[in-house]
Amino acid sequence: MEEIIKKIMEIEDRAQEIISDAKQADNGLDESIAEKSKEIEADIERRAHEREEYVKNVEEKDAEEKISAVKKELDEKIAGLESKYQANKETWVNGIVENVIGRRMN
């Protein structure tokens, strides 16, 4: 009988050790999961920031290209107007003077 009680106590002690080991493993797993979650969150934030920077750079480049195209078009129009002015300034001045004072210059 004593042997049976001793065996039961050994089995109980071993069961308690197993339960203790399982609890420790569970705590370690919780810590591991928490750490992995933090790593995943940090990775998501890093990738989101990288994507944000990429989109910002693409948008800035696109805006710069559009501004450059508008400036080029404006410069071409100004050059055309300047050329037209140089070619016609005397005619226009004469026309204005003639309309104002009623006589032709030159």
Steps between C-alpha positions, in 0.01 A plus 500: 500500500782731586652419165178598324480830690864566423437430129191725501705779659774453240242512224348813657845664527574411138160636394572826683839522324330445164240766581774740610698435182187552292427832675859614442474401135169683474652814654794473262260460211305810610824698514605365161163592349517850652853548366405372155195731499723798578737399219209469255359839605842662461538340157156622394581853617836493320343377175219755526757776548701374202184491286410850615846628405481325163160651421619842616806479274291385203249780554776761538669378183169509313429853626850615400454356150163674463645830625790464258261434210288804591812719528624376163163573339494844663853577381404396146192724506701792637765448230225490236346820632841666516571395143160625387557827684843549341361426155195727533588772753545778244176414325314494830656828622416667170144370519458627856646841416285524189189414702590752773620799299373416160830497314757241408855496642800459264 
